[in-house]
Amino acid sequence: MKRFKIVSMLCLTMALGLTGCGSNNDGGSASGTPSSSGESTDKPVETAVQEKVVLKIPHYKSGQNVGAKFFLPQVERFNTKYADKYEIQIEEVPNDDYNDKIKLLWQQKELPALIEKGANELVETLIEKDEIYDLKPFLDSKPELKASLIEDSVAFNTRDGKIYTMPSSVVRPIGLFYNKEMFADAGITKPIAQMNFEEFDQALQALKDKGITPLSLMTGENAWTTMLLASAFMANEPGAEEVLKSNRADKEFDYTSQMWVKAFGEVQKWLKEYTTDNALGAAYADSANNFLNEKTAIIANGTWMVGDFSDTTKAPEGFDKKVGVSLYPGGIGLATTAEYSWWIPKGLKQEETEAALAFIEFIRSPEEVEAYMVAEGGQAPNIQTSAEFTSKLNPILAEMNRSVSSDLKMIAQSMADVWPDQISSKEFSGYLPLLAQDKMTPEQFAEHLTKKAQQFKK
């Protein structure tokens, strides 16, 4: 598995979109704008009176989704910049419904003009069918933008010389947050990233002995916080370096080896001994609320959660001053360069494609990338940030950057990145309650997931 010092990159997930525009429209290329076929047309644009292009796109970074705090204002900045030309309107879609929504719109031939990822299987199907707009001619015409992208991400998103989804420019290792006051009460002084998982378990027990519930876990939805911690545990096991390497593009379908079984056994122990009574069936909101309201000491999550700590509608005033952040035990950070991002369907009207490209270019501009990192953390290895960048960082984000600089030993993908979508979205979480209630052993849990995964193997 790659060490961070040579990884130098990862994910920026932003974007936005627009919809309203079905994908059955006649294709074409604007003046000077590369066409989906890779050819550039230089015909002059006939500019009579041009109506504003409005793109309506469904997206999960809306409503109460934690990503909405940065994404929706970013959309407004785009709309302001292109006030006379383009407008993006967001249709709110629950996070768990987003992939199904995009798949349904594709089946109905009503895809919006911009989609952020969606299910991997759908993206790969559309790549095989050549139904996604090729971004390579556009990126070739924007050398500064192209140079800002992460090499491994460009490689992952390229097939047969075409770039199907927008490569990333930001790497953002996921770690965990902890309550510093609770750690002090329990006498825990060693930095988490410098612990091994045996020492981490001792810290969990020390918290429990003080009457503090250690972990915010969940088995509902995709069991996100539970899956992250399990991934970090497995990354420390022999053999995991190859399975979870950060630029791995293919999927894993067999979970019966020792490293997987040990990780599932650790999850079983955490669910039985170190989490809240409502963890079984809990959704992300439940898990987050437990940490934000000081019912638990630790939650595994990305730096996009930082804004919630000072949001007094979600946490007590001053809670952000109690929060520390760290990589996982063993110096593990979770991230991937093998990830799809924003893409544009082929066959849109010329002006819709132009608007979609303008948005992608906007969100990847140095100013927007820096704003994104200030808001949600991360590092952009190929972008020069401003002299004020560090001083603008939230103290928690600055602490994470220091942890990455001093303690990072390994960047690994999460289990969800190497599982087929059906395992990560349903099967893992669906059977966690049985594991927690001793109705399945870790070995049986592993065999069940393996059996299910074989059904999705092509």
N, C-alpha and C positions, 0 to 999 in steps of 0.2 A: 504494500500500500504506500502511496506517496506520502512523504512528509510534507508538512505545510510549506517549508521553505522552498520546496520545488513545485509545490502546487500552484501557488500564486494566483489562485483564482476561483471564482465560483459565482454563486448565483445572485443575480439581481432579479427580482420578480416584480415587475411593475406592469403597469400598462393600462390598457384601457380599451375601450373599444367603442364600437358603435354598431348599431344594428340597423334594423329598419330596412336594410338593403339586402334583398335576397341574393343568392349566388347564381341565379339563373340569368342574370343580365348579360348583355353582350360585353364581351371583353374588349380590351383595347389599351393603348398606352398613350399617355399624355405627351405633349411636346417635351422632348428632352428627358422623359421619364422612361426607364427601362420597362419593357413589356414582360409579361410572365414567361414569354418564350425565351427571354434573355436578350432580345434584340432591342436596341434603343432607337426610338423614332425621333427625328429632329424636325418634324413638321411644325411650323409655327402654330401657336395656339390662337384660335379665333376667339377673341375675347369680346364678346358683345357685352351684354349685361349678365354677369355670372351670379347665379343664385347661391346662397350659402348652402354648403353641403352639410346636412345633419345626419349624423350616424348614431343610431340607437343600439346600444349593446347591453346584453345581460351580463352581470358580473357579481361575484360573491363579495368583493371588497366594497360593501355597502351596508347600510343599516348599522347594526351593532358589531359587525365584523371588525376585528382589531386592525386589519389592513386598510379599513376605510379612512382612518384618520389622516393618512398621507395620500392615499390614492384619490379620494374625491377632491380635495383641494388641488391636487396636481391636474386633474381633469379641468378644473376651473381655470387654472393658469393657462392651460392650452387653449381653452375657449376664449380667454381674454386676449391672448397673443394673436389668435386667428379670428377675431370677432367678426370680421366682415367676410370670412371665407369658409371656415369650418366650425362645426359645433358637435361636441360629443354629449350624448345623453345616456345616463346609466339606468338600466332596469335592475332593481334589486332582486337577487336570487340567493336563497340560503346556500351556504357553503356546500352542504352535503348534496344539494340538488343540482349543482352547477354542471357537473359532467353529464348527468342524464339530460339536462336541458340542452346542452350543446349537441349531444347525440341525436336528440329528438329533432332539433332544428335542421341538422344535416339530413336526417331521413325525410324531412318535409321540404328539403331544398330551400330552406329559409335561413341559412347561416348568416350571422351578422358579419360585418366587414372586419371586425377584429375579435380574435379569441385569444385568451390567455391560457395556454396549455390545453386543458380538457383531459380526458382519459388518454393514457399513453396508447392503448390499443386503437382508439379512434384516430389519433394523429398518425400512427404508423399505417393504418389502413388507407388514409387519405394520401399519405406519401406514396404508397404503392400504386394508388390510382392516379397519381399526379394531379390531385385536385387542390393543391396548395400553391399559392403564388411563390415564385422563386425570388428570394430576396437578394441573391448574389449580384445581379446587375445593379440593383439599387445601392448595395454596400460598396461595390467597386467604384461607383460614382461619388462615394462619400469617404475618401481615404482617411480623414481624421476620425470619423465614426468607426470605421472598420478597424483602425489601429487601437481603438479603446477596448476592443472585445477580448475576452479570454480565449486563448488558443484552443484549450481542450473543449471549451463550449462550442467554438466554431466547428471543430472537427466532429463533435457529436451531432450537430444540427445539419451537417452536410451529407448529402447522398447523391452519388453520380454527378458531382460537380455543382449541384444546386443546394442552396441554403433555404430550408423550409420553415424553420422557426427562428426567431431573433435570438442570437447568442447572447450570453450574459457578459456583463462588464464588472460585476461586483461579486466578491466572495464574502459569505456571511456565516461563519461557523455557528452552529446552534450549541448552546451549553445549558446551564441551569441557573435559576435564581434561588437565593436562600435568604432567610430572615436573620440578619446579623445579631439582633437582640436574643433571639432564641438560641442561636449557636453559642453566644456568650453565656447564657444561662446554663447551657449543658456543658460548658467548659471545653468546647471544641475550638481549637486554635490553629490546627494545621490547615493550610489552604487545600480546598477540595481537589483541585487539579493536581496537587502533589501527593494525594492519597492513592493507594490502590483500592480495589473494591472490597477487600477484606477490612481495610481501615474505614472505608465508607460505611460498611455495615455496622461497625463499632460506633460510628458517629450516629447512625440511625437509632441504635439501641440507647445511646446516651441521651438523645432527645426524648425517646419514649420513657426512659427512667425518670425524666423530669416532668412527665405528664404532657409532653408536647407530641402531637401527631406529626411524624416526620414528612410524609410524602403526599403530594396532591396527585393521585392517580385517577384513572377513568377506564371503564370498559365500554362505554357507549360510543356512538359515532365510529370514528376510526381508532379509538383508544390512543390518541395522539401522544399525550404526555407519558403514558405507560410504554408505548412503543419506543419513544426516544431513549428513555432510560435503559430499556432492554438492549437497544442497539449499541449504546455506549459500553454496556457490560460485555456484550459479545465481541466488540472490537478489541478488547483486551485478551481474548482467548486465542490460543494457537490456531492458525489456519484462517482466522477472520480477515487478516490483512488482504488476502487475495479476493475473498468473497465480497468484502465491503469497500474495495478500493474506490476512490472518489470519482474516477472517470469511467467506471464500468458501465457499459451500455446494455449488455444482455441481462436476462433475468435468471433468478435462482428458483429451482422447482423441487429441490429435495432438502428437507430440514431435519433429517434424522441423525446427522452427525453430532458428535459430542458438544461442539461449541453452541449449536442451536439448542440442544436439550438442556445444557447448563443454563443458558439464558432464560429459557422458559421456566426452569426450576427457580431461578432467582425472582422472576416475575411472580410466581406462585407465592413465594415467601413474602415479598413486598405487599402483595394484596391481602395476605392473611394477617400480617403482623405490623405493618408500618404505614397504613393509610387510613382514610376516613371510613366511617360506616356506610357512607353513600357512594363509595367508589364503584361498586358493582352497579352498572347501568348509568353511571354518571356521564354526562356530556362534557364537552370542553368548558362550557360556561360554569358548570358545577365545580370542576377541578380548579379553574382559575379563581372562582369566588372563594374557595377554601383558602387559597394562598393570599389573595388580596385582603381578606378579612381576618387574617392572622389565625386561622384554624389549623394551618399546616406550616411547616418550616421550609419546604423545598418544592419547587415545581420545575420540571424540564420544559423549556420552551425557547423560542428564538427571540432575538433582541427587538423584534417588532412589538413585543409586549410591554416595553419600557414605558410607553405613554400611559398605560393603564395605572401605573403605580402612583402617579400624581393626579389622576382623575378622581376627584372626590365623589363622583357619582358611582364609582366602583370600589374605592378604597378609602380608609380613614385619612383625614388630612395629615400630612407628614409621613405617610407610610413609605414614600419613595426614599426617605432618608434611612430607612431600616433595611433596604434591600441591597444585597450583594449579588455579584454575578461571577460565574466561573465556567471554565471548561469542565468536562467530566473527569472523574478519577482516571488516572493514567495519562492525563493530558490529551484526552480525546475531544475533538470537535467534529460535529456532524455537518456534512455539506456534500453537495454533488455538483459536478460539471456535466453529468449525463442527464440533462433535464431539458424538456421542451419549454418554450416560453411563448411569446406572442406570435401569432401567424395570421395570414390573410387568405381567405378563400380565393381561388381562381374564378374568373368569370364575372367579377364585379364591373359596374360601370367605371369608366376611366376616372371620373372625378371622385368616386368612392375609394378607389385604390389609392389615389393621390392623397386623400385625406387620411387614410389609414397609415400610409407611409410617413406622412408628416407627424402623426402622433408618435409612431415608433421612434422617429428621429428626435422628437422633442423629449421623450422620457429618457432617452439615452444621451442627452446633451450633458456636458460636464457640469453645468449648473444644476440640472435636475438630479444627476447622479449624486452630487455632493449633498443636495437637500435631502435626498433619500437616505444617505448614510448618516446624516445628522439626526434624522427622525428615527431611523430603524437600525442603524449600525451597519457594519460591513467595511470592506476594504476594496478599493478599485485599483488593482496593481498597474494598470496602464493609463490611468488618468491622474493628471496633476491637480491636486486640490488647492484651494486658496490658502493664503497665509493664516486666515482666521479659522480654518476648518477645525483644528483641535480645540480651540477655545470655545467653539460653538457646541461642542459635543456635550450631551447629557453626561453627568458624572458616571452613571452606570455604564453607558456605552464606552466611555473612556476607560473604565475599569476592565471591560471586556477586551478592549484592544490591548491593554497591558497584559492581561492573562494570555492572550494569543501570542504576544511577543515573547513572553517569558516562559510559558509552560506548555505550549502546544507541541505534542509529540507525534500526533497522527490526525489526519483528516480522513474520516470514513463516511460512507453513505449510511443512511438509516436503513433498517430492515424494509421499510415501506418503499424505498427506492429500488430495492433488488427483488421485491415480490411482484408477481402479477397484480394488476389493479384489484382484482376480485379478492385476493388474500388480504391486501392492505386495507381495503375499504369495508370488508364485511366479515370474512372468515376469522381473522385474528381476534377481532373484538367480540365477535359473536360467541366464541367458545371460551373466552377468558373467564366468565363466571363459573363455568364447570371446572376450570383449572383452579380457581380460587377456592372453590367449595370441595376440593379433593374428589370430585366426580370424574376427573381425568388426571392421569399422571403426566408429568412433563413429556415422557416418551410417547404416550398416547396422543397428547396434544400435537407433538411434532409429526406423528404418523398421520393424524387427521389432516393437518395443513398440507402435508406432502401429497396425500391422496387427492385433496381438492385441487392443488396446484397442477397436478398432472392433467386435469380436465381442460386446463387453459393453455397447455403446451401445444404449440403448433407443430 
